[in-house]
Amino acid sequence: MRILIPIFLAAAAMCRGSVLNVSLIPDTLIGNPGDTVHFSGSLTNTTNATVFINSDSILFAIGVDDSPFFNNAPLSLGPLVGTGVFGMFDITIPLAQAPGTYDGVFTVLGGGDSETLNVGEAPFHLTVNASVTASPEPASTLLVGLGLAGASLLARRNQSKRAGARN
């Protein structure tokens, strides 16, 4: 019976397009350079056989951290069973990333016990806003201002001491 599972899964994938329904919620996120965005989603087994989830693949131009998927995804899904929403992957937008919308595809790999067939995929999009200039925090500005005022007072004091010593 175990030998028939991969055959059944491959046939189901050809007939239905995928074995797992992969839903990213939402499938489009917006961020600024320097931000980390978090994609979440769910998986649903659309077949009458257990599907093993063995890995993932992400086609995307910017570096992706898929450790949330490995930490949260089940090892397998029973027939017609779904997961709740869980963290799938994170993208940290580089500081020098050009503004625009970037498209990618998240693919779940699995099938039989140790297979890495494409069992489901979902497209996703990341919109990077124009780079924003960070303004300093009020506390930092206050500290710099106090430092400059102190340095100014010290310089005046030293100047008046020198002037008094000359007279």
C-alpha positions in Angstrom: 0.0 0.0 0.0 2.8 2.4 0.9 4.2 2.0 -2.6 0.9 3.2 -4.1 0.9 6.5 -2.1 3.4 8.3 -4.3 1.6 7.1 -7.5 -1.7 8.3 -6.1 -0.2 11.6 -5.1 1.4 12.2 -8.5 -1.8 11.3 -10.2 -3.8 13.6 -7.9 -1.3 16.4 -8.6 -1.7 16.1 -12.3 -5.5 16.0 -12.2 -6.1 18.7 -9.6 -3.0 20.8 -10.0 -1.8 20.1 -6.4 -2.1 17.8 -3.5 -2.0 20.6 -0.9 -3.9 23.8 -1.0 -1.3 26.4 0.2 -2.9 29.7 1.2 -0.8 32.7 2.2 -2.8 35.1 4.3 -2.4 37.8 3.0 -0.4 37.0 -0.1 0.8 40.6 -0.5 2.8 42.5 2.2 4.2 46.0 2.2 7.4 47.1 3.9 10.2 49.7 4.0 13.9 49.0 3.5 15.2 47.5 6.8 11.8 46.0 7.8 11.2 42.3 8.3 7.8 41.1 7.0 6.2 37.9 8.1 4.1 35.7 5.8 1.6 33.3 7.4 -0.7 30.8 5.9 -2.3 27.4 6.0 -2.2 24.0 4.3 -5.1 21.8 3.4 -4.7 18.2 2.1 -7.1 17.8 -0.9 -6.6 14.1 -1.2 -7.8 10.9 0.4 -4.3 9.9 1.4 -1.8 11.1 4.0 0.7 13.6 2.7 4.1 13.9 4.2 5.6 17.5 4.3 9.3 17.1 3.9 10.7 20.5 2.8 9.9 23.8 1.0 11.3 25.9 -1.8 11.0 29.6 -2.3 11.7 31.4 -5.5 12.4 35.0 -4.7 14.9 37.7 -5.4 15.4 38.8 -1.8 16.8 36.6 1.0 14.1 34.6 2.8 14.1 32.9 6.2 12.0 29.8 6.0 12.7 28.6 9.5 9.1 29.5 10.7 7.8 26.9 8.2 10.1 24.2 9.6 9.2 25.2 13.2 5.4 25.3 12.6 4.4 22.9 9.8 3.2 19.4 10.6 5.2 16.5 9.5 2.2 15.1 7.6 -1.5 15.9 6.9 -4.1 13.2 7.0 -6.8 12.9 4.3 -8.8 16.1 3.7 -7.2 17.7 6.8 -6.1 21.3 7.1 -3.8 23.2 9.4 -4.7 26.5 11.1 -2.8 29.6 10.1 0.9 29.5 11.1 4.1 31.4 10.3 5.5 30.3 6.9 8.5 32.5 6.2 10.1 35.9 6.9 11.7 38.4 4.5 14.1 41.1 5.7 14.2 43.9 3.2 17.8 45.1 2.5 18.4 48.8 3.3 19.4 49.5 -0.3 16.4 47.6 -1.9 14.9 49.6 -4.7 11.2 50.4 -4.4 8.7 48.2 -6.3 6.7 45.1 -6.2 8.5 41.8 -6.1 6.9 38.4 -6.9 7.7 35.0 -5.6 6.5 31.5 -5.3 6.4 29.4 -2.1 6.4 25.6 -2.8 5.8 22.8 -0.3 7.7 19.6 -1.1 6.8 16.2 0.1 4.5 13.3 -0.9 5.6 10.0 0.4 7.7 9.5 3.5 10.9 10.9 2.1 9.9 12.4 -1.2 10.4 15.9 -2.3 7.7 16.3 -5.0 5.9 19.6 -5.4 2.7 19.0 -3.4 1.5 22.6 -3.4 2.5 26.1 -4.1 1.3 29.7 -3.7 2.4 32.9 -5.3 3.2 35.9 -3.0 4.1 39.6 -3.5 6.2 42.0 -1.6 5.9 45.8 -2.2 8.9 47.8 -1.0 8.1 51.4 -0.3 10.5 54.2 -1.2 13.4 54.5 1.2 12.5 56.7 4.2 15.0 58.7 6.1 15.0 57.9 9.7 14.6 60.8 12.1 16.4 60.7 15.4 14.5 59.9 18.5 13.7 62.9 20.8 15.8 61.5 23.6 18.8 61.2 21.3 18.4 64.7 20.1 18.1 66.0 23.7 21.3 64.2 24.7 23.2 65.7 21.7 21.9 69.1 22.5 22.9 68.9 26.2 26.3 67.7 25.2 26.8 70.6 22.8 25.5 73.1 25.4 27.9 71.6 28.0 30.9 71.8 25.6 30.0 75.5 24.8 29.8 76.4 28.5 33.1 74.7 29.2 34.7 76.5 26.3 33.4 79.9 27.6 34.6 79.1 31.1 38.1 78.3 29.9 38.1 81.4 27.7 37.1 83.6 30.7 39.8 82.0 32.9 42.5 82.7 30.2 41.3 86.3 29.9 41.3 86.7 33.7 44.9 85.3 33.9 46.2 87.8 31.4 44.9 90.8 33.3 
